[in-house]
Amino acid sequence: MDAVIETSWTVPAIRAALEGSELTREGELTARIVEGVEPVLLVTMHEYGDLPIYLSVGGAQIVCSVLLWPVAEQADAARFNEFLLKAQRVVPLSNFAITTLDGQDVYELMGELSCKTTLQTILIELRTLAENAIDATELRETFGAEAAA
């Protein structure tokens, strides 16, 4: 059974734990801290085509997110958005969002965890989010083909 840890995670602590853990497969990922107002961990998932996942820690939660594609590039975005809200279960344990980046709306996929969870659970979230991002891309392509028909 997965238990909580006594002390909340920080971005530097998660990076150190990922780099030193036997739970991380060799060559599976690299992690670097991106400095800013609050540090963010950029985790590159090599087994998923070097997919970048951003991990932040704030309050009582850890947020992991993947930027997907610009909303403007989505065929029939309004219908696609409705589909996502009605079919949320197509990417289990992850949530779709729209975030604004450099003045452009972008689809984002994210998952949240308690900041007192175990490293094993953090790794499961990273792997699940990476798999779901791949599934979301396939979903986009399927939906785009249906919208064009």
Rosetta blueprint (number, residue, H / E / L):
1 M L
2 D L
3 A L
4 V L
5 I L
6 E L
7 T L
8 S L
9 W L
10 T L
11 V H
12 P H
13 A H
14 I H
15 R H
16 A H
17 A H
18 L H
19 E H
20 G H
21 S L
22 E L
23 L L
24 T L
25 R L
26 E L
27 G L
28 E L
29 L E
30 T E
31 A E
32 R E
33 I E
34 V E
35 E L
36 G L
37 V L
38 E L
39 P L
40 V E
41 L E
42 L E
43 V E
44 T E
45 M E
46 H H
47 E H
48 Y H
49 G L
50 D L
51 L E
52 P E
53 I E
54 Y E
55 L E
56 S E
57 V E
58 G E
59 G L
60 A L
61 Q E
62 I E
63 V E
64 C E
65 S E
66 V E
67 L E
68 L E
69 W E
70 P E
71 V H
72 A H
73 E H
74 Q L
75 A L
76 D L
77 A H
78 A H
79 R H
80 F H
81 N H
82 E H
83 F H
84 L H
85 L H
86 K H
87 A L
88 Q H
89 R H
90 V H
91 V L
92 P L
93 L L
94 S L
95 N E
96 F E
97 A E
98 I E
99 T E
100 T E
101 L E
102 D L
103 G L
104 Q E
105 D E
106 V E
107 Y E
108 E E
109 L E
110 M E
111 G E
112 E E
113 L E
114 S E
115 C L
116 K L
117 T L
118 T L
119 L H
120 Q H
121 T H
122 I H
123 L H
124 I H
125 E H
126 L H
127 R H
128 T H
129 L H
130 A H
131 E H
132 N H
133 A H
134 I H
135 D H
136 A H
137 T H
138 E H
139 L H
140 R H
141 E H
142 T H
143 F H
144 G H
145 A H
146 E H
147 A H
148 A H
149 A L
